């Protein structure tokens, strides 16, 4: 798990990249359906844990954030990861982001539907919103 210092360093690097390379794409993707090997999460569980994914994408760099409600913090917190590989399909408009060591990936389709594999045996679905810069 990343430390606060590691997350801050990643945020600083991404901020510098964005400042030097123009406009970034940013997506906020709340989870509306989540499945595990034990079945589907209930509506109450989805509301309680407020699962979401955030993607900050600039060309060849991206930060992938996996977010949920943390009881001890009393708020939604996110773990941030630098994408190891990004594929932007020129034919379909689909964007795929991969963090290999965590086996975490997110695919955003041209209609903004998404699917996330958490790397922990769960998959999640929903629709992303483009965050205005």
N, C-alpha and C positions, 0 to 999 in steps of 0.2 A: 504494500500500500504506500502511496506517495506521501511524503511529509509536506507540511505547509510550505516549507522553504522551497522544495522541489516544484510545487504548484506555482509559487510566486515567480520562480526563475523562468518556468515555461511561459507564464503570462507576460513577463517582461520581454522575452525573446519574440513572442508572437506580436506584441505591440510594436516592437522595433521593425519587424518585417512588414506589418501593415502600414506603418508610417512611411516606409520606403517603397511600397509597391502598389499603392492605390486602394481601391475599394475591395473589401472582403465580402464573402457571403456568410451569413450567419443564420442558423436554423435552430428553432426551439421546437422540440418534438415530444409532446406529452403522450404518455402511454395510455391507450384506451383498451388494450387487451394484452394479457400476459399469460404465457403457458409455461408449465414446468413438467417434469416427468410425473408429478403427482396430480396433474390436471390444471384447469384454468383458475387463475386468481379471481376472487369474487369482486363485485363492484365495491363492496365495503373495503376490501384490502387495497384496491387501486386508489380509492379516495384517501385512505389512511396514509399510505406510503408515498403517494404523489410521485410515482416514477416518471422520469423524463430523460431525454437525451438532448444534449446541445452540441452543435458542430459549428466551429469557427474555421472557415475555409478560405485560404488565400493561395491560389495557384497550386504550387507543389507542397504547401505546408497546411496542416490542419491540427486543431486541438479538438479532441473528442471528449465530451464530459458525460459521465453516467451519474444521474442525480436521483435522490430519494429523500424522504423525510427521515431525519435522524432524531429519535426521541431524546437522547441525551443533550443534543444541541437545541432542541425545540424548534428546528427549522429545516428546510430543505438544504442539503449539502451536496456537493459534487466532487467526484474524483476526476481529475483531468489527465489526459494522456495525449502525447504527441503521436499522430498517425504515422505508422510505419510505411503504409502504402495507400495511395489514393488512385482510384480509377474513375475517370469522368468519361462515360461512354458518349462519343460524338454522334452516334446514330440514334440513340434512344433518349438521351438526356439524363440517364440514371447516374447517380454518384455513389461510389462505394468507398468506405473508409475502414481501414484495418489497423488494429493494434495487436501485433502478433503474440507477444509474450503473455498478454492477458487473454488471448483468444477472444477478443472483443471486436465485433464489427457492426457497422451500420450501413444500410443501403437506403438511399433516398431516391424514390422514383420521380419521373417527370411530373406527375400529378401531386407530388409532395407526400404521398403515402410513404411510410418507412417500415423497415423491419430491423430489429436489433437482436443480435445474439450476444448475450452477456458474458459468455465464456464460463458461466457457472451452471450451465444446464437449462437456463431459461431463454425463451425468446419473447420479444415484445413487439407490438404493432401499434400504429396510430397514424396521425397526419401531422406533418410539420408546418410550422408557420415560419415565414421568412421574417427575420428581425430587421427592422429598418435601422440603417446606420446613421 
